[in-house]
Each structure stands twice: as structure tokens, then as C-alpha cells.
Amino acid sequence: MNIAILRVCGKCEDLERLRENYKFEVYSQWKKGAPLSKTKSFSESGFKVSIPDGNSPSDMIEILSSLLLDLSIKGINFKDFDVTATIDIGFSIGEENQFAAIYDLSLGFLELAVQCGVSISLSGYPVDEDDED
């Protein structure tokens, strides 16, 4: 499985200004100081936007490219709003359908990410297909 989440962090007023300019489908949000765990709290406000899952790494890149292109067309550069934005991409490895995953990030994809002020974070997680039954 290939999943991605757009994570945006900053000051509340900057996040609101951003959301006035682009309608994100937010599934999680928090304010600075809200509890993160029993001993930690969020150091800044933010929100997360779920991105549709991709069946393969190439599907995921197409989905992300479409999102970045839409942001670019609408003139959204997160740096202009004084917020940070990261697309966290997680991919499973060890499955029959995806024993290994390769993400080819083309120059065009990376240029779109830079144009929108978005960082990319990739992480793999092992899957034991016996656990999925």
C-alpha cells in the first residue's frame, strides 16, 4: 500500500490565511500547546490532509503530481504563507504485490514541489502478509 499525507504547520493566523486561499480537505488539526502525548505538546499549530492511496509507487506519484499541479495553478506556495508543508509518503514493502518499492521522483515532480514550497518525506514499512488475513 502506498499512502501519503500533506502536513502543514505554522501560526494559526497564517494557516487560516492559507485555508482562505485553498480549500483543503482537512482530516486532523491541532493548535500550538495541545497535548501530543502524556509528556509532549505541539510546538506549533497545523493540520493534515489525506491524499488518496496509490496502488503502486507510480500511481502515488501521479496522484501527488496532480495535487502539486493544482496547488501550482492556484498560485499556492506554502512559503509565501510563512508555513511549512511536507508530503509524507509511506510505502509498504515485503508484500507479494510490492516486495520492494522504488519511487522515481522526476525533475518535473521535484520542480513542482519546490515551486509550491513542499518538502517530501519517504518512509517504508515492512508488511507481514500473514498478519493481513
Secondary structure as UniProt FT lines:
FT   STRAND          2..10
FT   HELIX           12..21
FT   STRAND          26..30
FT   TURN            32..33
FT   STRAND          45..54
FT   HELIX           57..73
FT   TURN            74..75
FT   HELIX           78..81
FT   STRAND          84..93
FT   HELIX           107..116
FT   STRAND          118..126
FT   HELIX           129..132
//
